Amino acid sequence: MAIRRLVSILGLTMVAASIFLVESAAAESKVRIVRLSDVEGAVQIERARGEGLEKAFLNLPIVEGSRVKTGNDGRAEIEFEDGSTARLGPESELQFTHLALADNGQKVNGMKLAKGTFYGNLDAKKGDQYSLNVAQVSLGVPEAAHFRLTIDTSAEATVAVFKGKVSVGSDTVQAENSSPKLVEVPEKHSAKINLAATDPAQKDAIVVAKNYDEDPLDGWDRQQNGYHQRYASNSGSGFASPYGYGLSDLNYYGAFNTIPGYGYAWQPYFANAAWSPFTDGAWAFYPGAGYMWVSGYPWGWMPYYYGTWAMAPGYGWIWQPGSWNSWNAVPRVANAAAAVLPTAPATGHQTVLVGRGLMANAAVLPERLTIKPGSAGFGVPRGSVNRLAHVSRSMDQTSRPMTVATERPIDARPAGFGMEPGFHGSPASLPDATSTTHPASPAPHPTPHP
């Protein structure tokens, strides 16, 4: 019965997806989703225009028209398919005005910052397009850039470029057949932008300086970049994917291995024999696509929209990479005689939680964290526990909960005013599987519960 139910669900999903693909086929396709990859504190999301704001959780898909808003203690990160990231500080609001796939395969990404602070670590080297609008001004990324944009007042904004360069100009056409007038802001420079100016070429509309001021949020941005730099690479592992989003979480929260009879596969840490990948999450409705399954696990992006879950005898649930041609609204499952997959609601648009539901991190990281067997990393903020694989092996031996110290990646202050923010020289200086805890943090050794 479980298999029959699963086949029925997957069949209905494929029919719905096919209709969606046919209706979207044009010069630009809207068949794209990006990922809400980090949620800290008070964050809200509007999944599509007119749907209204609601509480945001990790792994909620972002589609064209979505809006993300942070509260006074809120911070959020959005990850694009190539691993590029957009981050929002407290009291910020960002709308995704354009998420499309062009005929030539390029991804077109348009965003609009209504207020607050935006950090972009965007890579346009492969031809993808990124633009960010504020008022009547547009920022473009010609290749790859790491920058901060802050709306200071209703009449002024500041952009600081840490790496690469950005172009600043008007988002309106000044005259028919005229080329936009752009001002380039190079690396280690900043610019004051007059938001009231109607033409970026007018005097004092954009004033470029040869340095930039450090912002209190820059350290948080560096920490998040450091996490991705440390864990995004699967060098020498044999794993290959056309997508980069979610890969850093797979490497932090689990491991790839060769499973006899199944080939190369991934499993999360702290997943015992009783664990199932479908017990914790939610059904979230998206206009045009219907209900999508959203995983509650912090690593729960790539394994639920691509590839296949399988029950391997003697190993438990494993995820097999693949099926990269399109994403799946419902996870693909193989060899799952005992699988119980939650069924999408037949009517309505409300979010329906399953099991422990979805996860959002607290604004302040606790000093110690208890991890339970079978939790599969649920409730563990990314990068917060050093030597997570070691903790998992210890739990396998004891089958008891472990209490561990938490820490954030090292945040090295820049060498001087206007210098490139970063870690101590390179990602290699971040804590790895054998590093000791940062001196300001408690001891990292796990404590088993009796």
C-alpha positions, -999 to 999 in steps of 0.1 A, spaced: 0 0 0 28 24 8 45 18 -26 11 22 -43 5 55 -24 40 67 -33 36 59 -70 3 77 -71 18 108 -54 48 109 -78 25 104 -108 3 133 -99 33 154 -93 49 146 -127 16 155 -144 14 188 -125 51 195 -133 45 188 -170 16 212 -172 37 238 -154 66 233 -178 44 236 -209 27 267 -197 61 283 -189 78 275 -222 87 308 -239 117 330 -245 122 329 -208 112 301 -185 101 306 -149 110 270 -140 135 280 -114 137 279 -76 164 292 -53 168 285 -16 163 303 17 195 288 31 198 305 65 173 320 88 183 336 121 159 354 144 127 371 132 124 366 94 93 366 73 86 356 37 60 363 11 62 334 -13 45 352 -42 30 386 -47 -3 391 -29 1 360 -6 11 380 24 40 377 49 44 347 72 72 332 93 102 321 73 120 288 78 151 271 64 148 256 29 117 274 18 119 278 -20 123 313 -34 105 319 -67 99 350 -88 78 375 -68 89 362 -34 98 388 -7 120 383 24 118 407 54 139 406 85 131 420 120 153 439 144 172 407 153 167 389 120 192 378 94 187 357 63 207 342 34 194 332 0 215 308 -21 214 306 -59 220 275 -80 256 283 -87 264 288 -50 262 326 -51 246 342 -20 225 372 -11 223 381 26 201 405 46 209 421 79 183 432 105 154 455 94 159 447 57 135 438 29 143 422 -4 120 413 -33 129 388 -61 116 407 -91 131 384 -118 141 347 -116 141 333 -151 160 310 -174 168 325 -208 168 305 -241 206 303 -240 206 287 -206 217 318 -187 199 325 -154 185 360 -150 183 372 -114 167 405 -105 163 418 -69 150 450 -53 162 462 -19 134 482 -2 153 489 30 182 478 52 215 461 44 223 436 16 254 416 11 260 400 -23 286 374 -31 276 369 -67 294 351 -95 284 361 -131 315 346 -147 295 318 -163 271 342 -181 244 343 -155 230 378 -148 226 395 -114 211 429 -108 200 447 -77 177 477 -77 172 504 -50 148 532 -58 156 542 -94 192 530 -92 204 496 -105 236 477 -95 250 452 -119 277 425 -115 297 422 -147 317 391 -136 320 382 -99 318 405 -69 314 406 -31 298 438 -19 276 455 6 247 478 -2 231 498 26 201 522 23 212 549 47 182 572 44 153 576 19 176 598 -2 210 581 1 226 546 -2 261 533 1 278 505 -17 311 490 -6 330 466 -29 351 440 -11 361 420 -42 355 424 -79 336 454 -91 300 466 -96 284 490 -120 259 516 -108 234 533 -131 197 542 -136 172 514 -140 151 536 -163 157 544 -200 167 580 -204 160 582 -242 151 559 -270 181 538 -282 204 554 -256 228 533 -237 226 533 -199 252 556 -182 271 535 -157 296 543 -130 320 516 -121 329 510 -84 361 489 -83 375 466 -56 382 482 -22 362 513 -32 328 526 -21 302 550 -35 276 573 -21 244 571 -42 219 599 -44 186 581 -46 168 612 -55 188 618 -87 170 609 -119 202 606 -139 234 589 -126 254 612 -149 243 643 -131 268 660 -107 271 642 -73 246 615 -82 273 589 -75 304 598 -56 332 571 -56 357 569 -27 390 549 -26 381 531 6 351 520 26 340 521 62 337 488 82 302 479 92 293 459 123 275 433 101 307 427 80 319 401 105 287 381 102 290 382 64 326 370 66 316 341 88 289 330 64 313 332 34 339 312 54 314 284 61 307 280 24 344 283 14 353 256 40 326 231 31 315 237 -5 343 218 -21 341 181 -26 376 179 -39 386 143 -48 353 129 -35 339 119 -69 308 139 -64 298 160 -95 268 183 -97 258 212 -121 245 230 -90 263 244 -61 235 254 -37 232 231 -7 266 214 -13 283 230 17 256 217 40 259 182 26 296 182 35 291 196 69 261 175 80 270 142 65 293 122 43 295 106 8 304 69 6 302 40 -19 274 17 -9 275 -18 -24 247 -23 -49 239 14 -48 271 32 -58 280 67 -46 256 80 -20 253 104 9 240 100 44 235 125 72 252 122 105 231 111 135 208 90 114 200 57 131 180 28 118 147 43 129 153 76 110 134 85 78 141 115 56 103 122 53 93 125 90 101 162 95 92 190 72 61 207 56 40 211 26 43 247 13 20 260 -15 34 280 -44 11 295 -71 19 279 -105 37 249 -90 13 237 -63 24 221 -31 61 214 -27 77 192 0 101 213 22 125 194 44 130 205 80 167 195 81 193 222 77 210 201 49 176 194 33 178 211 0 196 192 -28 185 157 -16 149 166 -18 148 184 -52 173 162 -71 185 126 -71 168 97 -54 163 85 -18 167 47 -13 165 23 16 198 3 15 197 -29 36 222 -27 64 228 11 58 194 27 61 183 57 41 208 70 15 206 97 -11 219 90 -46 229 121 -66 215 126 -101 184 136 -120 197 171 -126 175 180 -155 147 194 -134 138 197 -97 112 175 -81 83 190 -60 81 156 -43 113 137 -35 121 107 -57 122 74 -38 134 39 -47 133 5 -29 112 19 -1 88 -9 9 83 5 44 83 42 33 55 64 45 56 96 25 34 124 37 6 133 13 1 168 0 -31 185 10 -58 182 -16 -71 217 -12 -61 251 3 -29 271 3 -19 269 39 15 255 50 10 221 66 37 210 91 48 173 94 65 158 124 88 185 139 80 207 110 105 233 98 134 250 115 147 285 120 178 294 141 176 316 172 192 350 169 217 342 195 237 309 193 235 289 226 269 280 242 260 243 244 238 221 223 224 186 229 222 163 198 201 132 199 204 99 181 182 98 150 180 136 148 200 137 115 213 172 125 178 187 131 183 219 152 221 221 147 229 256 132 254 253 104 290 255 113 282 257 150 297 224 161 334 217 155 343 181 145 307 171 138 318 138 122 337 130 154 306 137 175 285 114 152 310 85 156 310 89 193 272 88 193 272 57 172 293 39 198 271 50 228 236 55 212 231 83 237 225 120 233 256 142 232 260 177 246 286 197 227 300 232 228 291 256 200 312 281 181 311 303 150 339 303 124 368 326 132 361 362 122 394 380 116 392 418 114 406 434 83 443 445 84 434 482 80 408 507 70 394 499 36 412 466 33 395 434 20 377 417 49 384 381 53 397 352 73 434 346 82 448 344 47 427 317 33 398 292 40 425 267 52 427 287 84 391 279 93 384 252 119 385 218 103 379 183 116 410 184 137 411 220 148 407 230 184 379 253 195 383 290 193 398 302 226 367 322 235 345 291 232 339 263 257 357 230 252 345 210 222 345 175 237 311 159 235 295 148 268 273 117 266 241 117 286 236 88 310 
